[in-house]
């Protein structure tokens, strides 16, 4: 029911193909020439998420098979760097959504997740009594220091992060490349959250937007991905296009999707709290597809008429 990080087929990206269902199974077809069509069968039962890039068409029968096997389907941009829409199977477990809601609803647990994010992002220990305001201040100082380091490495002088949609074309190449790269990164994170069944709206540091949790998770990887790319394009004549292409090319080397899923699971359910890091085999957990909630008794079996019972 859960995406396995140890399984290299947890996520599969396709583009420029036709996905159909034949007598054998779901397959991707690509037209080589007028006489030849290559076919590759998709192991739907082993997939957690199928990413459909540009140029993909898919039949209803193929979608039905993917839904029956519990595979999420996400419509993305080129290289999977943007998430436009998603079809989630009815059998997708709510395990990670429940972990997210429990952590989000209680202020202290929400702060604890924010502290874990900071530790994961900067590899430093955070005292339990550290407040969110203090975390923001520490984060700002570290990011300014990282900006200064990159400006020295590339010899571009002073840099100031600026994002103004009203004056988009007046921004310097680094800011343009960084905004374009971050948009690509948000798409990757969004696809991972949807595949897990989490809510992109329930953030722990960011709040008030439908993609608040997307921004939270994306911040974990900017210093490794979009920031170095943006500064390397300081003299580019088309920094937005070059940032998207370089991010997409580097994505194969970074293997970012499995890393994102693993980090989300570690944040919401750390070791000893139901988290499975995918590095060891465990007994498959029994998941009820649907049950009823009761404030006193907890969860109750569904598919049962409780009105017939004696009170």
MISE-978764 format. One record per residue (C-alpha): residue number from 1; residue in one letter; x, y, z. Coordinates in steps of 0.001 Angstrom, whole numbers. Example, Ala and Ser with C-alpha at 12.3 -4.5 7.8 and 13.67 -1.06 7.14 Angstrom:
<atoms>
ATOM/i/aa/xx/yy/zz
ATOM/1/A/12300/-4500/7800
ATOM/2/S/13670/-1060/7140
</atoms>
This chain:
<atoms>
ATOM/i/aa/xx/yy/zz
ATOM/1/X/0/0/0
ATOM/2/X/2935/2382/653
ATOM/3/X/5599/3455/-1844
ATOM/4/X/8755/1411/-1222
ATOM/5/X/11932/3444/-1355
ATOM/6/X/14079/353/-1899
ATOM/7/X/12078/-459/-5031
ATOM/8/X/13509/1346/-8066
ATOM/9/X/10062/1155/-9704
ATOM/10/X/8228/3156/-7043
ATOM/11/X/7937/5978/-9603
ATOM/12/X/7943/5692/-13390
ATOM/13/X/8049/8662/-15775
ATOM/14/X/6808/8439/-19381
ATOM/15/X/6626/10921/-22230
ATOM/16/X/5822/10848/-25952
ATOM/17/X/4061/7458/-25750
ATOM/18/X/557/5995/-25884
ATOM/19/X/-460/3997/-22798
ATOM/20/X/-2983/1257/-23549
ATOM/21/X/-4382/-1966/-22108
ATOM/22/X/-4060/-5079/-24254
ATOM/23/X/-4733/-8769/-23549
ATOM/24/X/-1497/-9047/-21550
ATOM/25/X/-1469/-5871/-19488
ATOM/26/X/-808/-2134/-19527
ATOM/27/X/1865/-1109/-22022
ATOM/28/X/3498/2012/-23444
ATOM/29/X/3619/2203/-27234
ATOM/30/X/5829/4490/-29296
ATOM/31/X/5597/4827/-33053
ATOM/32/X/9076/4368/-34550
ATOM/33/X/7972/4598/-38185
ATOM/34/X/4961/3688/-40341
ATOM/35/X/5755/-35/-40163
ATOM/36/X/7098/-363/-36608
ATOM/37/X/5709/322/-33140
ATOM/38/X/7782/-490/-30058
ATOM/39/X/5914/-1759/-26968
ATOM/40/X/7096/-1791/-23352
ATOM/41/X/4909/-3394/-20677
ATOM/42/X/4432/-1480/-17426
ATOM/43/X/4567/-3477/-14146
ATOM/44/X/1496/-1794/-12701
ATOM/45/X/1353/-3986/-9607
ATOM/46/X/4893/-2882/-8660
ATOM/47/X/4284/840/-9210
ATOM/48/X/3216/3390/-6623
ATOM/49/X/3040/6333/-9000
ATOM/50/X/3034/6791/-12785
ATOM/51/X/4148/10221/-14013
ATOM/52/X/2771/11169/-17434
ATOM/53/X/4830/13818/-19214
ATOM/54/X/4169/15752/-22448
ATOM/55/X/2923/13835/-25476
ATOM/56/X/1299/10998/-23515
ATOM/57/X/-2181/9669/-24248
ATOM/58/X/-3812/7011/-22084
ATOM/59/X/-6943/4902/-22541
ATOM/60/X/-9757/4392/-20060
ATOM/61/X/-9011/657/-19798
ATOM/62/X/-5404/1387/-18871
ATOM/63/X/-6516/3913/-16231
ATOM/64/X/-8933/1357/-14781
ATOM/65/X/-6150/-1211/-14426
ATOM/66/X/-3838/1304/-12763
ATOM/67/X/-6601/2275/-10311
ATOM/68/X/-7359/-1382/-9569
ATOM/69/X/-3671/-1961/-8712
ATOM/70/X/-3551/1120/-6475
ATOM/71/X/-1242/3164/-8714
ATOM/72/X/-1486/6964/-8582
ATOM/73/X/-1310/8776/-11926
ATOM/74/X/128/12307/-12015
ATOM/75/X/124/14549/-15099
ATOM/76/X/3425/16445/-15155
ATOM/77/X/5583/18708/-17263
ATOM/78/X/8701/17623/-19133
ATOM/79/X/10927/15465/-16949
ATOM/80/X/8253/15376/-14249
ATOM/81/X/9214/18856/-13079
ATOM/82/X/5670/20200/-12745
ATOM/83/X/2496/18604/-11401
ATOM/84/X/-705/19703/-13160
ATOM/85/X/-3261/17126/-12047
ATOM/86/X/-3519/13749/-10355
ATOM/87/X/-5800/10717/-10282
ATOM/88/X/-5581/8900/-6972
ATOM/89/X/-6972/5373/-6604
ATOM/90/X/-9725/4778/-4088
ATOM/91/X/-7559/2105/-2461
ATOM/92/X/-4721/4547/-1656
ATOM/93/X/-4102/4352/2074
ATOM/94/X/-4605/7416/4286
ATOM/95/X/-1773/6352/6615
ATOM/96/X/529/9250/5770
ATOM/97/X/-2299/11781/5570
ATOM/98/X/-3341/10774/9098
ATOM/99/X/258/11152/10314
ATOM/100/X/331/14602/8723
ATOM/101/X/-2989/15721/10235
ATOM/102/X/-2064/14488/13738
ATOM/103/X/1241/16379/13600
ATOM/104/X/-362/19490/12101
ATOM/105/X/-3298/19759/14532
ATOM/106/X/-1250/19772/17757
ATOM/107/X/928/22923/18126
ATOM/108/X/3805/21188/19918
ATOM/109/X/3992/18335/17411
ATOM/110/X/3786/20861/14585
ATOM/111/X/6763/22715/16067
ATOM/112/X/8636/19427/16427
ATOM/113/X/8191/18704/12704
ATOM/114/X/9463/22211/11885
ATOM/115/X/12516/21552/14055
ATOM/116/X/13130/18257/12256
ATOM/117/X/12957/20110/8931
ATOM/118/X/15636/22534/10082
ATOM/119/X/17852/19677/11302
ATOM/120/X/17385/17815/8026
ATOM/121/X/18072/20927/5990
ATOM/122/X/21237/22123/7739
ATOM/123/X/22482/18947/9525
ATOM/124/X/22578/20593/12949
ATOM/125/X/20948/19751/16261
ATOM/126/X/18056/21950/17399
ATOM/127/X/17213/22159/21135
ATOM/128/X/13615/21115/21879
ATOM/129/X/12814/24531/23399
ATOM/130/X/13666/26368/20141
ATOM/131/X/10712/28455/18964
ATOM/132/X/9520/28891/15391
ATOM/133/X/10603/32559/15393
ATOM/134/X/14099/31490/16405
ATOM/135/X/14142/28861/13661
ATOM/136/X/13191/31479/11070
ATOM/137/X/15994/33742/12236
ATOM/138/X/18538/30917/12142
ATOM/139/X/17359/29906/8676
ATOM/140/X/17676/33475/7384
ATOM/141/X/21252/33784/8654
ATOM/142/X/22328/30522/7079
ATOM/143/X/20734/31379/3746
ATOM/144/X/22439/34781/3638
ATOM/145/X/25758/33079/4314
ATOM/146/X/25066/30572/1535
ATOM/147/X/24227/33405/-891
ATOM/148/X/27529/35110/-38
ATOM/149/X/29438/31876/-631
ATOM/150/X/27872/31378/-4065
ATOM/151/X/28454/34996/-5103
ATOM/152/X/32159/34628/-4280
ATOM/153/X/32398/31325/-6144
ATOM/154/X/30897/32830/-9311
ATOM/155/X/32312/36308/-8943
ATOM/156/X/29037/38155/-9441
ATOM/157/X/29264/40662/-6609
ATOM/158/X/26292/41347/-4356
ATOM/159/X/23088/39272/-4613
ATOM/160/X/19658/39953/-3142
ATOM/161/X/16778/37509/-3512
ATOM/162/X/13941/39318/-5250
ATOM/163/X/10663/37903/-6541
ATOM/164/X/8311/40429/-8097
ATOM/165/X/5856/39056/-10703
ATOM/166/X/4879/42616/-11698
ATOM/167/X/8464/43397/-12748
ATOM/168/X/9467/39920/-13866
ATOM/169/X/11698/40775/-16826
ATOM/170/X/13541/43489/-14895
ATOM/171/X/15074/40970/-12485
ATOM/172/X/18662/39781/-12790
ATOM/173/X/19454/36367/-14400
ATOM/174/X/20110/34633/-11065
ATOM/175/X/16690/35585/-9665
ATOM/176/X/14965/34580/-12907
ATOM/177/X/16755/31208/-12983
ATOM/178/X/16049/30616/-9290
ATOM/179/X/12316/31322/-9687
ATOM/180/X/12086/28998/-12703
ATOM/181/X/14079/26242/-10988
ATOM/182/X/12011/26493/-7813
ATOM/183/X/8818/26077/-9853
ATOM/184/X/10225/22843/-11261
ATOM/185/X/11196/21661/-7787
ATOM/186/X/7692/22399/-6471
ATOM/187/X/6256/20159/-9173
ATOM/188/X/8478/17240/-8165
ATOM/189/X/7554/17636/-4487
ATOM/190/X/3854/17975/-5352
ATOM/191/X/3924/14694/-7287
ATOM/192/X/5578/12898/-4352
ATOM/193/X/3014/14232/-1862
ATOM/194/X/122/13136/-4057
ATOM/195/X/1620/9661/-4471
ATOM/196/X/1813/9323/-681
ATOM/197/X/-1724/10612/-197
ATOM/198/X/-610/13662/1835
ATOM/199/X/-2279/17067/1686
ATOM/200/X/-180/19723/-101
ATOM/201/X/-2068/22425/1844
ATOM/202/X/-1206/21486/5454
ATOM/203/X/2224/23047/5940
ATOM/204/X/4272/23202/9140
ATOM/205/X/6315/26340/8448
ATOM/206/X/4428/27833/5494
ATOM/207/X/691/28338/5841
ATOM/208/X/-2309/29895/4107
ATOM/209/X/-1762/28425/626
ATOM/210/X/-2918/25247/-1107
ATOM/211/X/763/24335/-1634
ATOM/212/X/2078/25204/1838
ATOM/213/X/3461/21711/2533
ATOM/214/X/4988/21684/-963
ATOM/215/X/6991/24803/-43
ATOM/216/X/8039/23243/3272
ATOM/217/X/9464/20118/1660
ATOM/218/X/10996/21932/-1323
ATOM/219/X/13040/24114/1035
ATOM/220/X/14930/20988/2117
ATOM/221/X/16586/20660/-1301
ATOM/222/X/17112/24175/-2665
ATOM/223/X/20713/24474/-1486
ATOM/224/X/21538/21208/-3278
ATOM/225/X/19557/21839/-6453
ATOM/226/X/18076/25140/-7590
ATOM/227/X/20465/27592/-5889
ATOM/228/X/23709/26221/-7408
ATOM/229/X/21983/25992/-10801
ATOM/230/X/20704/29584/-10618
ATOM/231/X/24085/31091/-9707
ATOM/232/X/25814/29093/-12441
ATOM/233/X/23510/30852/-14955
ATOM/234/X/24383/34394/-13873
ATOM/235/X/25478/35294/-17428
ATOM/236/X/22795/33343/-19318
ATOM/237/X/20784/35120/-21997
ATOM/238/X/17730/32933/-21255
ATOM/239/X/18089/31931/-17584
ATOM/240/X/14539/30581/-17196
ATOM/241/X/14818/28094/-20070
ATOM/242/X/18372/27086/-19109
ATOM/243/X/17370/26570/-15455
ATOM/244/X/14502/24254/-16407
ATOM/245/X/16693/22222/-18742
ATOM/246/X/19590/21916/-16309
ATOM/247/X/17295/20958/-13442
ATOM/248/X/15653/18295/-15587
ATOM/249/X/19027/16907/-16693
ATOM/250/X/20394/16824/-13126
ATOM/251/X/17235/15145/-11829
ATOM/252/X/18357/11740/-13090
ATOM/253/X/21618/12027/-11143
ATOM/254/X/19999/13302/-7952
ATOM/255/X/17319/10566/-7786
ATOM/256/X/15228/13180/-6020
ATOM/257/X/11787/11533/-5952
ATOM/258/X/12725/8563/-3728
ATOM/259/X/14661/10924/-1472
ATOM/260/X/11648/13213/-1097
ATOM/261/X/9344/10329/-175
ATOM/262/X/11841/8998/2358
ATOM/263/X/12259/12438/3970
ATOM/264/X/8493/13056/4172
ATOM/265/X/8022/9731/5929
ATOM/266/X/10880/10518/8330
ATOM/267/X/9345/13896/9184
ATOM/268/X/5794/12682/9759
ATOM/269/X/6554/9331/11396
ATOM/270/X/10144/9074/12704
ATOM/271/X/11720/5764/13724
ATOM/272/X/9693/4029/16381
ATOM/273/X/6450/5713/15263
ATOM/274/X/5405/3532/12377
ATOM/275/X/7981/4801/9850
ATOM/276/X/9295/2325/7333
ATOM/277/X/12566/3429/5746
ATOM/278/X/12426/734/3095
ATOM/279/X/15826/-707/4082
ATOM/280/X/14544/-3800/5791
ATOM/281/X/11787/-6221/5062
ATOM/282/X/8738/-6093/7288
ATOM/283/X/5557/-8057/7459
ATOM/284/X/2974/-6455/5178
ATOM/285/X/632/-4374/7292
ATOM/286/X/-3098/-5080/7089
ATOM/287/X/-4899/-1973/5885
ATOM/288/X/-8665/-1647/6047
ATOM/289/X/-9797/89/2895
ATOM/290/X/-12465/1955/4823
ATOM/291/X/-13697/2014/8418
ATOM/292/X/-15931/4131/10650
ATOM/293/X/-14751/6563/13303
ATOM/294/X/-16248/6641/16786
ATOM/295/X/-15165/9192/19452
ATOM/296/X/-15349/6585/22218
ATOM/297/X/-14625/3231/20606
ATOM/298/X/-12111/4420/18005
ATOM/299/X/-12377/2751/14593
ATOM/300/X/-15233/367/13829
ATOM/301/X/-15757/-2024/10912
ATOM/302/X/-17646/-616/7941
ATOM/303/X/-20229/-2477/5857
ATOM/304/X/-22384/-3144/8875
ATOM/305/X/-25855/-1889/9828
ATOM/306/X/-25528/-670/13415
ATOM/307/X/-29206/349/13490
ATOM/308/X/-30178/-3314/13837
ATOM/309/X/-28281/-3709/17106
ATOM/310/X/-30027/-3540/20447
ATOM/311/X/-29266/-347/22394
</atoms>
